[in-house]
Amino acid sequence: MSTSRAQAIIRPLLRFVLTLFIASLIIFALMRAVPGNPARVALGVNATEDAIAELSADLGLDRPLIAQYGEWMKGLATGDFGKSLSSQQDITPLVVDRLQVTLILIGLAMALALACAIPIGMWLAHNRNSRVAGLVSAGTQLGIAVPSFLVGIILVAIFAVHLGWLPANGWVPPNRGVGDFLRHLILPVIALALVQGAMLTRYMRSSVLDVMDQDYIRTARALGDSPREALHRHGLRNAALPVLTVSGLQLTSMVVGAVVIESVFVIPGVGSMLLDAVSVRDLTTVQTLVMLLVTFALAVNMLTDVTYRLIDPRIKAGDAR
C-alpha cells in the first residue's frame, strides 16, 4: 500500500477513535448527571436501603466514576454490555438480536433509496426541460418535506387497513419464512426509504447537471460521443462522489428515522428497545444503546471519508479538513 493510501485510511481512523472516546465521556457523564439513584429507581419506592445497597454493589454503582467508566468501556470492547436495571438480565443477547433487526431495516431501506435515486436522478438531469421531469422533481421536494412516520401511517391506512394487502405491523424472522419476512418489511422499508430516496435523487440530479457542464464532457461530445455516452464514460464517477458523501450522512440519519418507524410498525429493533429503556429509566441499557448508535454513525462517516479520498483523484490523501 502506498503512503498516500495509508494516510487516507490512518487519518480518518485516528479521528474516529478520538471522536469516539470524547463521545463516550459525554454519554457517560450525561447518564451520571441524571438525578436519583439508578438502583433505587430500578427497585421502586418500597425498596429497603439494604436492597438498594446490594443492587448498587452488584452493578458497580458504588465504585469510583473512573472505575465505572473503565469497566463500561472494557465491557463494550469485549461484548459484555452489562445488566439491565429494570430486568436484572444480561442485555448483550437482547442488544445483538435487536441490532440485527435494525440493521436489516436500515440496509434494505438504503438499498431501495439508492436503487431508485440514482437512475431517477440521472433521468431528471438528462430531461431537465421535460414537463414530466418537472413533475417528478416537484415530487421529490414533497418527499423531502414529509416525515417518515407520516408516510408510514399513510401506507398502513392504504395498504393494510383499506386494501388489506400487507400486514400493518409486526416482525417475522427470516428463518420462519422468507415470504412473511418480506411482507412485514415492505411498508416500513418504503416509509424509511422514501424521504432518503427523495433527497438522494435531488443530489444525483444536481451532481449530474454539474458534470454535464464540465469542459471534458464537452470535449467528449465534440469527439462524437452522445451526451449519455460522454456522461457514462467520463463523468459518472465524478457525479457519484457527492452522492456517496450524502449517502453516508443519510445512512446515519436513517438510524434516527428507524427509531420512529420501529415504533409505528411495532418492530423489535434497537429503536424500540431504546424507547422502552428510556420509559423505565434503565440507564445501563440507554447508555449502551446510545453508545452503539454513536459508534455506528461515526463508523459510517469514517468509511465514507476514506472511500471518498481513495476514489477521488482530485483530493490528496494527506490533506486534512
C-alpha positions as CSV (number, residue, x, y, z in Angstrom):
1,M,0.0,0.0,0.0
2,S,1.3,3.4,-1.0
3,T,2.0,6.1,1.6
4,S,-0.9,8.3,0.3
5,R,-3.4,5.4,0.5
6,A,-2.2,4.6,4.0
7,Q,-2.6,8.2,5.1
8,A,-6.1,8.2,3.6
9,I,-7.0,5.4,5.9
10,I,-5.0,6.2,9.1
11,R,-6.0,9.8,9.5
12,P,-9.8,9.2,9.4
13,L,-9.3,6.2,11.6
14,L,-7.5,8.3,14.2
15,R,-10.2,10.9,14.1
16,F,-12.8,8.2,14.5
17,V,-11.0,6.8,17.6
18,L,-10.6,10.3,19.2
19,T,-14.2,11.3,18.5
20,L,-15.5,8.0,19.8
21,F,-13.5,8.5,23.0
22,I,-14.9,12.0,23.5
23,A,-18.4,10.8,22.8
24,S,-18.1,8.0,25.3
25,L,-17.1,10.5,28.0
26,I,-20.0,12.8,27.2
27,I,-22.5,9.9,27.2
28,F,-21.1,8.5,30.5
29,A,-21.2,12.0,32.1
30,L,-24.8,12.7,31.0
31,M,-26.0,9.3,32.3
32,R,-24.4,10.0,35.7
33,A,-25.9,13.5,35.7
34,V,-29.5,12.1,35.7
35,P,-30.9,12.8,39.2
36,G,-31.7,9.9,41.5
37,N,-30.0,6.6,42.4
38,P,-30.5,4.2,39.4
39,A,-30.7,1.3,41.9
40,R,-33.5,3.0,43.8
41,V,-35.3,3.7,40.6
42,A,-35.0,0.1,39.5
43,L,-36.2,-1.4,42.8
44,G,-39.1,1.1,43.3
45,V,-40.2,3.3,46.1
46,N,-40.7,0.4,48.6
47,A,-37.2,-0.9,48.3
48,T,-35.2,-1.1,51.5
49,E,-31.8,0.6,51.9
50,D,-30.1,-2.8,52.2
51,A,-31.6,-4.0,48.9
52,I,-30.6,-0.7,47.2
53,A,-27.0,-1.0,48.5
54,E,-26.9,-4.7,47.4
55,L,-28.0,-3.8,43.9
56,S,-25.7,-0.8,43.7
57,A,-22.7,-3.1,44.6
58,D,-23.8,-5.8,42.2
59,L,-24.0,-3.2,39.3
60,G,-20.8,-1.4,40.4
61,L,-22.6,1.8,41.1
62,D,-20.8,2.3,44.4
63,R,-17.4,2.3,42.7
64,P,-15.5,5.5,41.7
65,L,-16.6,7.0,38.5
66,I,-13.3,6.3,36.8
67,A,-13.6,2.6,37.7
68,Q,-17.2,2.6,36.4
69,Y,-16.1,4.2,33.1
70,G,-13.2,1.8,32.7
71,E,-15.5,-1.2,33.4
72,W,-18.1,0.1,30.9
73,M,-15.5,0.6,28.1
74,K,-14.0,-2.8,28.8
75,G,-17.4,-4.4,28.5
76,L,-18.1,-2.6,25.2
77,A,-14.8,-3.8,23.8
78,T,-15.4,-7.4,24.9
79,G,-19.1,-7.6,24.0
80,D,-20.3,-7.6,27.6
81,F,-22.9,-4.8,27.8
82,G,-23.8,-5.3,31.5
83,K,-27.1,-6.0,33.1
84,S,-30.4,-4.2,32.7
85,L,-31.5,-2.1,35.7
86,S,-35.2,-3.0,35.1
87,S,-35.0,-6.7,34.5
88,Q,-31.6,-7.6,36.1
89,Q,-30.8,-9.6,33.0
90,D,-27.7,-9.6,30.7
91,I,-28.6,-7.2,27.9
92,T,-25.9,-8.4,25.5
93,P,-28.1,-11.1,23.7
94,L,-31.0,-8.7,23.6
95,V,-28.9,-5.9,22.0
96,V,-27.5,-8.4,19.5
97,D,-31.0,-9.6,18.4
98,R,-32.4,-6.1,18.2
99,L,-29.4,-4.7,16.4
100,Q,-29.8,-7.4,13.7
101,V,-33.4,-6.3,13.1
102,T,-32.4,-2.6,12.9
103,L,-29.5,-3.2,10.5
104,I,-31.8,-5.3,8.2
105,L,-34.3,-2.5,8.2
106,I,-31.8,0.3,7.5
107,G,-29.8,-1.8,5.0
108,L,-32.9,-2.6,2.9
109,A,-34.2,1.0,3.1
110,M,-30.8,2.5,2.0
111,A,-30.6,-0.1,-0.9
112,L,-34.1,0.8,-2.1
113,A,-33.3,4.6,-1.8
114,L,-30.2,4.3,-3.9
115,A,-31.7,1.9,-6.4
116,C,-34.4,4.5,-7.1
117,A,-32.4,7.7,-6.6
118,I,-29.5,7.0,-9.0
119,P,-31.5,6.2,-12.2
120,I,-34.2,8.7,-11.5
121,G,-31.7,11.5,-10.7
122,M,-29.8,10.8,-13.9
123,W,-33.1,10.7,-15.9
124,L,-34.1,14.1,-14.4
125,A,-30.8,15.6,-15.4
126,H,-31.0,14.3,-19.0
127,N,-34.6,15.5,-19.3
128,R,-34.4,18.7,-17.3
129,N,-36.7,20.6,-19.7
130,S,-39.4,17.9,-19.8
131,R,-42.7,18.6,-18.1
132,V,-42.8,15.1,-16.7
133,A,-39.3,15.6,-15.2
134,G,-40.5,18.8,-13.7
135,L,-43.4,17.0,-12.0
136,V,-41.1,14.2,-10.8
137,S,-38.7,16.8,-9.4
138,A,-41.5,18.5,-7.6
139,G,-42.5,15.2,-6.2
140,T,-39.0,14.7,-4.8
141,Q,-39.3,18.0,-3.0
142,L,-42.6,16.9,-1.5
143,G,-41.0,13.6,-0.4
144,I,-38.3,15.5,1.4
145,A,-40.8,17.6,3.3
146,V,-43.0,14.7,4.5
147,P,-41.7,13.0,7.7
148,S,-41.2,9.2,7.6
149,F,-43.7,8.4,10.4
150,L,-46.4,10.2,8.5
151,V,-45.6,8.2,5.4
152,G,-45.7,5.0,7.5
153,I,-49.2,5.9,8.8
154,I,-50.5,6.7,5.3
155,L,-49.1,3.4,3.9
156,V,-50.7,1.4,6.7
157,A,-54.0,3.2,6.2
158,I,-54.0,2.4,2.4
159,F,-52.3,-1.0,2.0
160,A,-53.0,-2.6,5.4
161,V,-56.3,-1.2,6.6
162,H,-58.2,-0.3,3.3
163,L,-56.8,-2.8,0.8
164,G,-55.6,-5.5,3.2
165,W,-52.7,-6.4,1.0
166,L,-50.0,-6.2,3.7
167,P,-49.7,-6.6,7.5
168,A,-50.0,-3.3,9.4
169,N,-47.2,-4.1,11.9
170,G,-45.1,-6.9,13.4
171,W,-41.9,-8.7,12.6
172,V,-41.2,-12.2,11.3
173,P,-37.6,-13.5,11.4
174,P,-36.2,-14.8,8.1
175,N,-35.9,-18.3,9.4
176,R,-39.7,-18.5,9.9
177,G,-40.4,-17.9,6.2
178,V,-38.9,-15.5,3.7
179,G,-42.3,-14.6,2.3
180,D,-43.7,-13.5,5.6
181,F,-40.4,-11.8,6.5
182,L,-40.5,-9.7,3.3
183,R,-44.3,-8.9,3.6
184,H,-43.8,-7.4,7.1
185,L,-40.9,-5.4,5.9
186,I,-42.3,-3.8,2.7
187,L,-44.2,-0.9,4.3
188,P,-41.6,0.1,6.9
189,V,-38.8,-0.1,4.4
190,I,-40.7,2.1,1.9
191,A,-41.6,4.5,4.7
192,L,-38.0,4.8,5.8
193,A,-36.5,4.9,2.2
194,L,-38.9,7.5,0.7
195,V,-37.5,10.6,2.4
196,Q,-33.9,9.5,1.9
197,G,-34.5,8.5,-1.7
198,A,-36.1,11.8,-2.5
199,M,-33.2,13.7,-1.1
200,L,-30.6,11.5,-2.8
201,T,-32.5,11.9,-6.1
202,R,-32.1,15.7,-5.8
203,Y,-28.4,15.4,-5.1
204,M,-27.9,13.0,-8.0
205,R,-29.8,15.3,-10.4
206,S,-27.7,18.3,-9.3
207,S,-24.4,16.4,-9.5
208,V,-25.1,15.1,-13.0
209,L,-26.1,18.5,-14.2
210,D,-22.8,19.9,-12.8
211,V,-20.8,17.2,-14.5
212,M,-22.6,17.7,-17.8
213,D,-21.4,21.3,-17.9
214,Q,-17.7,20.4,-17.5
215,D,-15.2,21.0,-20.2
216,Y,-14.1,17.4,-20.5
217,I,-17.8,16.4,-21.2
218,R,-18.0,19.0,-23.9
219,T,-14.7,17.6,-25.4
220,A,-16.0,14.1,-25.4
221,R,-19.2,15.3,-27.1
222,A,-17.1,17.1,-29.7
223,L,-15.3,13.9,-30.4
224,G,-18.6,12.2,-31.3
225,D,-20.0,10.9,-28.0
226,S,-23.7,11.4,-27.3
227,P,-24.5,13.3,-24.0
228,R,-25.4,9.9,-22.4
229,E,-22.2,8.2,-23.6
230,A,-20.0,11.1,-22.5
231,L,-21.5,11.1,-19.0
232,H,-21.3,7.3,-18.6
233,R,-17.7,7.0,-19.9
234,H,-16.1,10.1,-18.4
235,G,-18.3,11.8,-15.8
236,L,-20.3,9.2,-13.9
237,R,-17.6,8.7,-11.4
238,N,-17.3,12.4,-10.5
239,A,-21.1,12.7,-10.4
240,A,-21.3,9.9,-7.9
241,L,-18.8,11.4,-5.4
242,P,-21.2,14.0,-3.9
243,V,-23.9,11.3,-3.7
244,L,-21.5,9.0,-1.9
245,T,-20.9,11.6,0.7
246,V,-24.5,12.4,1.2
247,S,-25.4,8.7,1.3
248,G,-23.1,8.3,4.3
249,L,-24.8,11.2,6.1
250,Q,-28.2,9.9,5.2
251,L,-27.4,6.5,6.5
252,T,-26.7,7.9,9.9
253,S,-29.9,9.9,9.8
254,M,-31.7,6.7,9.0
255,V,-30.9,5.5,12.5
256,V,-33.0,8.2,13.9
257,G,-35.7,7.5,11.4
258,A,-35.6,3.8,12.3
259,V,-36.4,4.7,15.9
260,V,-39.7,6.2,14.8
261,I,-40.5,3.6,12.1
262,E,-39.9,0.8,14.6
263,S,-42.5,2.3,16.9
264,V,-45.0,2.9,14.2
265,F,-44.8,-0.7,12.8
266,V,-44.1,-2.4,16.2
267,I,-40.7,-3.8,15.0
268,P,-38.4,-5.1,17.8
269,G,-35.3,-3.2,16.9
270,V,-32.8,-1.1,18.7
271,G,-35.0,2.0,18.4
272,S,-38.0,0.4,20.2
273,M,-35.6,-1.0,22.8
274,L,-34.1,2.4,23.4
275,L,-37.6,4.0,23.9
276,D,-38.6,1.2,26.3
277,A,-35.4,1.7,28.3
278,V,-35.9,5.5,28.5
279,S,-39.5,5.0,29.7
280,V,-38.4,2.9,32.7
281,R,-35.2,4.8,33.3
282,D,-33.0,1.8,32.6
283,L,-29.8,3.9,32.4
284,T,-27.5,1.0,31.7
285,T,-29.4,0.0,28.6
286,V,-29.8,3.6,27.5
287,Q,-26.1,4.3,27.9
288,T,-25.1,1.2,25.9
289,L,-27.6,1.7,23.1
290,V,-26.7,5.3,22.7
291,M,-23.0,4.5,22.5
292,L,-23.6,1.8,19.9
293,L,-25.7,4.2,17.8
294,V,-23.0,6.8,18.0
295,T,-20.3,4.3,17.1
296,F,-22.4,3.2,14.1
297,A,-22.8,6.8,12.9
298,L,-19.1,7.7,13.4
299,A,-18.0,4.5,11.6
300,V,-20.2,5.2,8.6
301,N,-18.8,8.8,8.4
302,M,-15.2,7.4,8.6
303,L,-15.8,4.8,5.9
304,T,-17.4,7.5,3.7
305,D,-14.4,9.8,4.2
306,V,-11.9,7.0,3.4
307,T,-13.8,5.9,0.3
308,Y,-14.1,9.5,-0.9
309,R,-10.4,10.1,-0.5
310,L,-9.4,6.8,-2.2
311,I,-11.6,7.2,-5.3
312,D,-11.4,10.9,-5.9
313,P,-8.1,11.7,-7.7
314,R,-8.6,15.4,-7.0
315,I,-8.1,15.0,-3.3
316,K,-4.7,14.3,-1.8
317,A,-4.9,11.7,0.9
318,G,-2.7,13.7,3.1
319,D,-4.9,16.8,3.2
320,A,-6.9,17.0,6.4
321,R,-10.0,19.0,6.8
